[in-house]
Amino acid sequence: MADAEKRALNEEELQELVAASDSGARNVPGTLGKVIATVALLWSVFQVLLASPIGLKVLPGDMINNARQIHLAFAIFLSAMSYPLFKSASKTSVPWYDWILGLGGAFLAMYGYVFYEKIVANGGLADASDAYFALAGLAFLFIAAYRTLGPVMVVLAIVFLAYVFFGSSEVVPDSIRWAGASLRKAMSHMWITTEGVFGIALNVSTQFVFLFVLFGALLDKAGAGNFFIKMAFGALGPLRGGPAKAAVVGSAATGLISGSSIANVVTTGTFTIPLMKRVGFSAEKAGSVEVASSVNGQIMPPVMGAAAFLMVEYVGISYFEVIKHAFVPAIISYIALVYIVHLEAVKNNMPTIGNKVVSLWRTIMGMFLFFAGFGALCYATQFPVRLITSAVPEGSGWVLAVLLGVIYVALIKLAADADELEADDPNAEVVELPDVAKLWKAGLYYLMPIIVLVYFLMIERKSPGLSAFWATFLLFFILLTQKPLKALFRGESNAAQKVKEGVVDLVEGMIDGARNMIGIGLATATAGIIVGTVSLTGIGQVMADFVEFLSGGNLILMLLFVAILSLILGMGLPTTANYIVVSSLMVSVVVELGAQSGLIVPLIAVHLFVFYFGIMADVTPPVGLASFAAAAVSGGDAIRTGFTAFFYSLRTVALPFVFIFNTDLLLIDVTLVQGIIVFVIATIGILVFTAATMGFYITRSRIWETAALLLVAFTLFRPGFFMDMIQSPYHDIAPTAVEEALDEAPAGSQLRVVVTGPDFDTLEEKELHLALIVPEQEGGAARLDALGLMLMPEGETMVMDEPMFGTDLSDKLASFDFYGDEPVRLTAVQAPADQLPKELMFIPALLLLGLVTVLQRGRAASSRELKGELA
């Protein structure tokens, strides 16, 4: 243990670790350092103006149209200034070659902006000189990505780019060979158009992600991170295993701010890990708790490591819908992690910290009431806002601004009456836990920008960029005024000095936000090469064939292989790039192979499936970056920390399989009452699953009890599995009667059909399962037309013609050959049958859980009596 302790890094080394990962290990002093900081500040100012309502008036139109190019130019230049290219390179000065790489890379990123008219004159395609400039641009981008993100992302991009150029070679196997592309065509696709580097991913980084990262940096600069951690420790610290529980809750809060699992580990871990070790957690287990909770911050709405904004673009649904669907899995995953550390503490009879005695259930209810109250406050905000906007339609904005200012000043007055928040020393001989009753006053005003953000996103349903702008604008005001106002209320005479400190905090926060964006900007640009390769070459179909070959058509095996491939593809990548890569390659695999096997899943469920497994790469050895960061803090073994963290994250591994088969968990097509039931049952299910995997419920579980708990969890998560065995959810209809079935079906209901016919490429016969949503039109024939279906009965066979162009079915059935010798046929039709509610299966599951509870309670009571007698 002593040897392990010696390996723990000190505070300065830990900050260097975070800087090297997130904002750059080079810190240049003097005038040059100020110049670099000014460039970072200008980037933040540009992005804030771009997102602001006055952006169209202040910024030139061509600058707005080419914002992606400007965004990438800033990222490449600051990467060269902030990240040494070699380990031996200076960390306090910028070598000559970095100036060439920084300025040259920035120019090449701006190539489309500078030569915009020439490119338009060429029809948006590259000529010979454009192609060479684009190739140089890719080289400079790769160097910037290598120094910032490491080799994994670059190697992956180069492999895909090599496939673009050499995928037509005879040495490439026939199964993955494609027609190939010339240098001009490839470079047009990758650098000149918006299909590659400057595609959707970089646009999302430009329009949305920057503002959220800046918001997090400013909120942290204001002191919110320290406040959240202190509140978590004040509330949960006195409980058994309290430091670990506080780590989970604190990491959930700071995960919303940082958006980086490594920064999250170090920020909260420097305080939580030593305290966890103090109450009995080993170095590896303490690090694992921090890793599991920090990585879970990446699946937590509203930011989800910036993946939420990408899902909006890729799935084609609103931001509100993405957050709604991601909410329940993320929340119950955190609840389960709190339960894991509780079971670890109970199993090992760990002591508590401090002399304060608190009730577990009172603490749980208190936290529930706090979060419920926060949600209710966000929801209730709309009523006074609507009242004011209806009463004063012209000047409502000013009235609301003044009202917000009054509330802010009142909360600052409340904070001024409390002690200033100071960072605690986790290694102190006597640890004094914060008193929540006194502490809450000191940082209540930190919730204001978060409420503004949630209000605009979820109630007003404004764009993520505009919502983040208004929340960030409020933070500007808070950073500038919080210190002088507190000084004024405390009767201090240094208000002018505090104003200066506020300005410095704001400028530093904006510089930090820009530096934190370097990696994300480069990751989204580099990942664009992989997306561009998929769209140019059709390699997604190759991945589908590969997974189908490995799984042998078995649905569960297919999902397992997709999960493993997502895990492998995500290794060593930051969350944003991770999601772009795995979604580009794996989503179509699940959709296509699932449909062939009869599994019809909403697209958002598939995106969340691959995203969950992609981020698990941050945990999993041998590359798990967050595990290495936690081991640096704890002094434990990084590989053992990673494996323990993976074990703690089993619920995050199980949940994607659950919501693929039971989309109720994603709140898809459920009412408010059903949603509440789903949340309650899912919470019970995840806790039961956690108890089963930990081998401990009320006392140590016997093997049959563990099996029973797993059966209970499975039933609660997937009640339809057993109900479908009792009663089929669909009844068969003759394919020739599909028009009558559509006529009788209520609008909005679902018919399931199987289409069989020759594949367009191979001419081999294949099947495709489809779900048809019954249109609003009256009559079976009108509904067939609305769907685009063109059917011709031939005896008992229903032959299909190619669906009408522009309909959903024309895209879904594009892989069939409608003009060959063998016709495409409708071979099966199923309509929903009257079935008992699947929720009835909860009754036997809960009864079985009750039986295990009674048996374990009896054993636990006997064990306590025996210990009493021995004592």
N, C-alpha and C positions, 0 to 999 in steps of 0.2 A: 504493500500500500504506500509505503514511504517513497519507493522508487517512482510509483505512478504520480504521486503528488509533485515530485520534482519536475515532471514533464509538463505540468500545467503552465500555460503562457501567462505572463503578467498583463496588466491592463494596456500598456503601450503596445505590446506585441499583438494583442487581440485587435486593437484598433487598426494596426497595420494590416492584419489579416482581412478585416472587413474592407479597408480601403483598397487593398490589392484586388479584391473580388468585385466590389461595387462602384468605387469612384476613382480608382487609380492610385498606385503606390508611390507615384512621383509627386513631391511637394516642393515646388520651385520657390525660393525666397526672392525678396527684392522686387525691383521694377518689373522684371520679366514675369514673376509670379503674379503681379497685379494685372499685367496685360492679359495673361491666360484667364485669370479670374474674371476680368472684364468681358472677355469673349463668352465665357459661361453665363455671365449675367445677361449679356445681349441675347443669348439663345433663349433664356427664360422670358425676357421681355418680349421677344418676337412671338413666342408661343402663347403668352398671355394675351397679346394683342390679337393674334390669329383667332383665339377662342372667344374673344370679347364681342359684345353686340356692336361696338364701334369699329371692329376690325375691317369691315368692308369700306369704311370711310377713310381710315387712317393708312392702311396698307395699299400699295398699288395692286391692280388686278392681276398683273402677270406674276407678282410675288406670291399672291394667294394661290394662283393656279399651279405654281411650281413649289409649293410649300414642302412637298416631300423631298425634293432635291436640296432645298436649303436645310431641312432637318438633318439629312444625311451628311451634308457638308460640315455642319457644326459637329456632328458625332465623330466623323473621321478626324477632323482637325484636333478636337479635344482629346481623342484617344491617343494621338501621337504625342500630345503635350503631357498627358497624365499617366500613361502606362508605358514603362520601359519595355523596349522590344526584347532585350536580352537580360538575363539575371545579373550580368556583370555591369550593365549600363548604369549611369549615374541616376540617382533618385532626387537630386537637388539641382540639376541643370538639364537642358534639352540638347542632345547631340545634333550635329549638322544634318545627319540623314533623317532624323525625325522631323526636321523642318521641311525637308523635301517631301517626305511621305505625308505629312499633315497638310501642307499647302497644295501639293499636287493632288492628293486624294480629294480635298475640298473642291478644287477646280473641276476634277473629273465628275464628281457628284453633281456639280452645277452645270454640266455639259448640256443637258437638255434644256436648261433655262437660258444659258448664254446663246446657244445656237437654235433656239426655238423656231425661228422663222425658216431657217434652212431645212430643219427636219419636217416642218409642216409642208414645205414646198416639195419635199420628196415623198409626200403621202404618208408621213409618220414612220417611214422605214429607214434603215441605216444604209448609207452608201459606203464605199470602201474605207474612206477616212473615218467615218463614224464608227465603223466596226472595230477599227484598231484602237480608237480612243475608248470605246466600250470595253474592249479586252483589257486595256491598261486599267480602266476603272475597276474591273473585277479583281485584278491583281492587287490594287491598292486597298480595296475593300477586304480582301482575304487577309492582308497583312494587319489591317486595323482590327479585324475580328479575332485573329490569332493572338494579338497582344492583349486584347481585352477579355475574350471569352475562353481562350485556350485552344488546343488543336482540334478537339472533337468536332465542333461546329464547322470548322474550315475543311477538315478531311471529308466530312459528310457532303458538303457542298461541292467539293472538287470531284468526288466520286460521281455525283449526279451530273455535273457538267461534263465529265469525261463520257458519260453514257450518251449525252446529247451529241457529242462529236464522233464517238467511236462505236455507238450502239448499232450501227449498220454494218460493222465489220464482220467478215466471215468467221472470225474466231469467237464471236459472241454466239451463244447457243440460240437455236431457232426460236425457242419459246420466249426469249426476251429481246430478240432482234427487232429493230424498227427501221423506217426508211432512211433516217439520218437527216441532218440539216447542214446547210452551208454556214460559213462563218458569219456572213451578213444576216442570214435569217436568224441564227442563234443569238447574235448580239442585239439585233432589233428586239427580239422577244425578251431577252434578259435585261437590257439596259435602257433601250430607247422607249419602248412601250410600257404600259402599266401591267404587264403580265408577269414580270419577273421581280427584279430588285425593288422597283418602284410600284409594287402592286398593293393589294389590299392590306397586307400586314404592315408595311411601312406607313400607309395612309392612316391606319388605326393608331399607330405609334405617334404620328404627327398630330392627328386631330383630337385624340382622347387621352392616350396613356400618359403623355408628358404632363398634362394638367393634374392628373391624379398622383403621379410621382412627386410633382412639385407641392401639391396639397399635403402629402404625407411628410415631405421634408420640412415644410413650414410648421405643420402641426407638432412635429417632433422638436423643432427649434423653439417653439413656444413653451415647451415643457410638458406636453400632453403624454408623451411616452412614459416619463417618470411618474406622472400622476396615475396613469392606468395601472402600472406595476404596483405602486404603493396601495392603491385601492384593492387590488387583487390580494395582496399580502395581508392587508388589514382585515379583509373579510374571511379569507381561507387559511391564513397562516396558523391560527391557533388550533385548527383541526388536526387529527392524526394524518400524517403525510401531507400536512398543510403546504409546505414549500412547493411540493410537486403539483398540488392542485392549483396553487397560485401561479405556478409557471404555465400551466395549461391556459388558464383564463387570461393572464397577462400577455401570453404569446398570441392569443386570439385577438386581443385588442391591438397590440403593436403590429401584428400581421396585417391589419387593415392599413397601417401607416407605412410600413417599410416596403411591402411587396417583394422582399427578398428573404428567402428562408435563411441564408447565411447571416445576414445582418440581424435578423430576428433572433437567431440562436445566440449570437454574441451579445446583443443588446439586453435581452432578458436573462440569458444564461450566466452572465458574469455575477448576477445577484442570486439567481435561483439555484444554480448547480451547487455552489458551496453549502447553501442551507439544506439542500436535499441530502447531500453527503453527511451533514451534521446529524440528521435524524435517522440515518441508517441505510440510505440508498448507496449502492456501490457506485464508483466513478462511472462505470459503463451504463448502469441503469439511470443514473441522474442525467447523463448526457442524452440517453435515449428518450427520456420523457421530454426533454427540451427539443430534441430533433423532431419527434412525432408531432408535438404541438406547434412548432414553428413551420414545418412543412404543411401541416393542416391549414395554416393561415393562407396558403395559396389556393385552397378550394373554398375559402370563406368569402361570400359576397360582402361588399359590392364590387371589389376590384378583381379578386381571384387571380392575382398575379398578372393582371392585364388581359387574361384569357376571355373574360366576360365580354369585352368590347370586340374581340375577334369573333366570338361566337355570334354576335349580332350580325356581323357581315357574312360569315360563312353559312349560318343556319337560315338567315333571312327572317328572323323574328325580332320583336322589339327588345330593348334592354330590360324593360320591366319583366317581360316574359322569361328572359334568361335568368334573372335574379330569382324569380318565383320558383323556377324549376330547380335551381341549384341550392335553394335555401334549406330544405329539410335534411338532405344527406349531409350537408356541411355541419348543421347544428347538432344532429344526433351523433355525428362522428366525434365532435368535441365533448359531448356529454359522456360518451363511452370512454374517452381518454381520461376524463376526471375519475370515472368509475374504476378504470384500470389502476390508477395510482392509489385509489382508496383501497382496492383489494390487496395491492402490494404492501401497503402500510398495515392493514389488518393481519394479513398472512404472517408478516414478520414482526408483529407486535411493536411497531415503531413508536417512539415517544413523541410528544407534542413540543412545540417551541413556546416559550413564555409561560406565564402563570395564569393566563386568562382562560376561563372555562366557557366554552360556547356550545350551543346545541347544533348538531349537524342539520337537523330538519329545519330549524329556524334560519340557519344560514342559507340553505337551499331555497326556502320560501322567500327570504329577503332578496336573494339574487334574482329569483324569478320575477318578483314584484318590481325590481329595479328595471330589468330588461323589458318587462311588459309595460311598465310606466313610460319608459323611453319610447317604445313603439307607439303607445297611445298618444304621447305628446307630439310625435312626428305626424300622426294621423290627424290629431285635433287641430294642428296649426292651420289647416286649410280653412277652418270655419271663420276665425277672425280675419284671415286674409281675404276671403270672399266678401265678408261684411264690409271691409274697408274699400275693396275695389269696386263694389256696387255703390257704396255711398259717395266715394270720391274717385270716379273713373279716370279723370284727367291727371290728378296729382297723387294717385294711390302709391306709386313707387316711392315718392318722397316721404309720404306719411309712414309707410312701412319701414323705411330706412331710419326715420327718427324713432319709431317705436322700438326697433331692434337696438338702436343706440342706447335708449333708456334702459332696456332690459340688461344690456351689456354692462353699463355703468353700475347698475344695481348689483349685478353678480361680481363685478370687480370690487365693489365696496365690501361685499361678503367675504371675498378672498383676502382683502387687505386686513380683515379682522383675525384671520388665521395666520399661523406661522408659515414662513416661506418654505417651499418644498426643497429639501436637500437630499442628495443621493445617500443611501444607507451603506454601511460597510458590512457585508455578509460574513466577514472573518472576525468581527469584533467578538470579544469574550462573552459579552451579554448582548443578545439580540433583542431589541425592543421593537415589537411589531407596531405598525401604525394604527392609530385609533380612528376607525372609520367615522365615528360620530363627529370628530373634529376635522378629519381630513377632507371630507366631501366638499366643504365650503371652499377650500383652496383651489379647486380646479373645475368647479361646475361650469364656468364659462367656456371651458374647452369643448363642451358638448354642443355649443351654438353652431360652429361651422359644420359639424357632423349632421346636426338637425337640418341645417340649410341644404346640405348636400342630399340627404335622404328625401327631404321635402320636394326638391326640384326633380329628383330622379324618379321617385315612386308615386308622388301625389300629382304634381304638375306634369310629370312624364316628359320633361324637356330632354334635349339631347345630352348624353354624358359629358360632352365638351363644355356646353353652356352651364350645366349644373356644377361641374367642377370649377368653372370660372367664378361663379358667384360665391361658392364656398371658399375659394382661394382669395377672392377679393376681401371677404370678411376677415380672413386670416391676416392679410396685409394690415388691416386696421387694428387687429388685436396685437400683432407684433409691435406696431408703432406706438400703441397707447397703453398696453398693460402695465409696463414698468413705471412710466410717469404717473399714471392714475393711482397706482398702489402707493407710490411715494407721497402723492398729494393727500390721499385718505389717511396715511399714517403720520402725517404732519412732518415729513422729512423735507429738508431744504435743498435736496439735490435733484429736483425734478428735471432741470435742463440736462444734466448728465444722463438721466434715465431716458430722455428723448433720444439722445445720441446713441445710447445702447440699443434702443428699439430699432433705430435705422440700421445699425450694424447687424442686428439679429435678422432683419428682413433681407438685407443684401446677402449675408452669409447663407440664409435659408434658400434663397433663389440660386445661389452658386451651387450649393449642395444638391438641390433638385436637378440642376442641369448635369452635374457630374454623375449623379445616380442614373441619368437617362442614357449615358454614353453606351453602356452595354446593351440596353434594351433596343436603342436605335439601330445599332450594328447587328444585333441578333435578328431583328425583324427584316432587315435588308438582306442579310445572308440567307435567312430561311426562305426569302423570296425566290432564290435560285432553285431551291428544291420544289417550291410550288410551281415555278415556271417550267421546270423539267417535266413535272406531272402533266401540266396542261399541253405542253408541246409534244411529248412522246407517248402519252397514254400509258405510262408505266404503272399507274394505279391498277389497271387490269392485270398486269403481270403479277403484282402483289396478291391480288385476289386469287389468281390461278395457283400461286405458290402456297398460299394458306389452305386453299381447297385441297391441293395435293397432300399436304401434311396432315390435314384433319380427316381426310377420307370422306368428306361430306358430313361428318358428325358435328352437330351444332355446338355442343358444349366444348368439344376439342377446338373447334374453330375460334370460339371466344377466348379460350385459354391461349392459343397461339397468338391471337391478336394482342392479348394482354402482355404476353412475353415480348413480342416484337416492339410494342409501345414502350415497354420498360427499357429494352436495349437501345431503341432510337433516342430515348430521353436522357440517356446517361451522359453526364457532363455538360448538359445544355441548361441555360437559364429557362425559367418557367415559360416565358413568352415564346421563345424559339422552339422550345420543347413541344408546346401545344400546336404550333404551326406545322412542325414536321410530322408529328404523329397523326394529326387530323388530315393532312394532305394525303398521306399514304394509307392510313388504316380505316378511315370512316367509310370510304366506298367499299372496302372489303367486307365490313360488317353488314352494310346495307344490302349489297348484292348477294353475298352468300347466305345471309339471314333470310332474304326473300326467297331464295331457292329452297331453303329448308322449312319455309312456312312461318318464319319469325318476321313479323312486320312491326318495326320499331320506329317511333318518332325520331327524326334526325337529331334533335337536341339530346336525346338519351344516348345516342351513339357517340356524339361529340364529348359528352361528359364521361362516358366509359373510357375512351382513349386518353382523355385529359387526366383522369384519376391515375391511370397506370403510368402515364408519362411523368407526372410529378413524383411518383414513388421512386423514380430513379435517383432523386435527391437523398433518399434514405438508404437505398440498397447498395451494399458493397459489390464490387471493389471501388466504384467511382463515387458513391454517395457523398456529395460535397458538404451537405449539412452535417453529416455524421463526423467528418474530419474536423469541422469547425467546433462541434460540441466536444470532441475528444481533446482538442487544443485547450478548451476552457476547463474541462474536468480533470485532465491528466490521465484519462483512461485510454484503453486500446481502441483505435478508430474502427477496426474491422468488427470487433465484438460489440462496440456501440452501435454500428450499423445493423448487425443482425438482430440485436435486442430491439432497436427502433423499428425494424421491419416486423418483428413479432408483435410489438405494441400497435403496429399499424394494420394488423390483419383485418380490422373492421373496415378500413379504407380500401382494402383489397376485395372484401366481400360485397360491399355496397354496390359497386358498378354491376355485378352480376344480378343483384337484386333488382335494381331499377331498369335493367334491360328487359327482364321478364315481368316486372310489376311496375308499370309506369305511374301508378298512383303515388308512389314515393316522390315523384317529380311534380306532383300536384297537376298532372295533365288530366283535363276533363273531370275535375272534382269540384263539388260545391264547397262553400265555406265550412259547413258542418262536417262533411266528409273529410275535408282537409284537416280539421282539428282531430278527428278520429284517427286519420292516417298518422299524424304527428305523434299522438299518444301511443298508438300501437307500435309504430316504428321505434319509438324511444324504448319501450319495454323490450321489443325484439332485439335491439342492439345491445341493451344491458344484459339480456339473457345470453346472447352470443358471446359477449365479453366474459361473463362468468364461466361459460363453458370452455373457452380457449385458455383462461387463466387457471382452470382446475380448482376454482374456489368460488363458492357462492356465499352461504352463511358460514360454512366450515369447509374443509377440504372435500372435494367431490369424489365419489367413487366412479369407476369407469361407466357404469350404466347410467349414473346420474348425469355425467357429462354428455353421454349420447342422448339422453332424454332432453337436456337443455338445448342441445343443437337441433333436435327435432322440433321443440317448441319455437325456437328462433326462426327456423325455416318456415314453419306453418304461419307464424305471425307476419313474416315478410312476403310469403307466397301462398296465401290461402287458396288461390285459384287452382293450384296444382292438384290439391286433393279434391276440391269441388268438381273439377273437370272430370275426375275419375268416376265420381258419383253420377253426375249429369253432364252431358256434352253441352258446351256453350253454343254450338251451332248445329243446324240440321241441314242435310244435303238437299239440293234442288237440281233437277235435270238441267244441263247447260242450255237446252233448247227452250227452257222456261224462264230464262234470265230476265226477259222483258216484263213478264208478269210479276216476277219477284221484285223488280225495281218499282213497278207500279204500286205494289202492296206495302213496300217498306216505308216507314216514316222518314221524312227528310232529315238528313244529318246522321242517320244510322249507317251501319257499315255492312257491306256484302264482301265476302272473301271469295276470290276466284283464283283458279289455276290456269295459266296459259301455257300451252305446250306447242313446240314447233322447232324448226331448224335454226341453229345459230347462224348469224349472218357471216361470220368469219370461217367457222369450221364445218358448217352444214350438219353438225351432229345435233340430234334432238335433245332439247333441254326443257326444263319446267321453271316457271316463275310464279311465285305466289304474290298476289296483289290485294290490297284493301281498297275497295271502292266506296267513297263517301257518297251517299245518295243525295243528288242535287235537289234544289228547291222546286224545280219545274213540276208541273202536273202531268201525269201519264208516263207510262213506261217508255214509249218511243221518244218523247221529249227528253227524258232523263238520259237515254242512251246517246242522243245527239249532244247533250250538254257534256257528257263524259268524253265524247269523241269516239265512241265505239261504233264500228261498222261490222255488223254480224250477218251471216247468211247461213240459215239452217240447211243442212244436206242430210236428210233422213234423221238419224238420232245424233248426228255430229253438228256442232256449231262452229262453222269456219269463220275466222276473223280476217278482215281486210286491214290494211295499215290504218292506224288511228288518225283522226283529223290533225293536220299540222297545227302546232301551237298549243295543243292540250297537254296536260301532265302525262297522259298515257302515251303520247307520241314519243316523249323522252324516255319513259320507263321501258317501252317495248322496242326501242331503237335497235337493240341487239338481235332481234329476230329477222329472218329472211322471209318477207311476205311475198316474194316474187319467184320462189323456187318451185320445184315439182311437188314437194310436200307442203301441204297447207299449214298455216298456224291455226290452232284450234283452242276453243274454250273447253277445257276438259273437266272442270269441277266448279260448282258454285255452292257457297254456303251462306245461309242467312242466320242471324242471331236467334237462338232458341230461348224459350222461357226457362230460366235457371234460378234456383234458390240463391239468395245472396251469399257470396263467397265468404263474407264476414262471419257466417255461422261456424266456420272452421276455427275461429278464435276461441270458441267455448271449450272444446276438448283440449286445445293447446294450453289455455289458462288453467284448466283443471289439472293437467299434468304438471304444470309449473307449481300449482298449489301443493300437489303431493310431494314434489321434491323439496319444497319449502318446509313443509311439516316435518319430513324425515330429517332434514339438515338441522332444523331448529332443535329437534329432540336430541340429536347427537351433540350439538354445540352446548346445550344445557347440561348434558351428562358429563361432557369434558370439563366444564367450569366447576361442577360439583366435585369431580374427581381431583381437580387441582386444589380446590379448597380443603378437601380432606387431607391431601398430601402436605399442604402447608401447615 
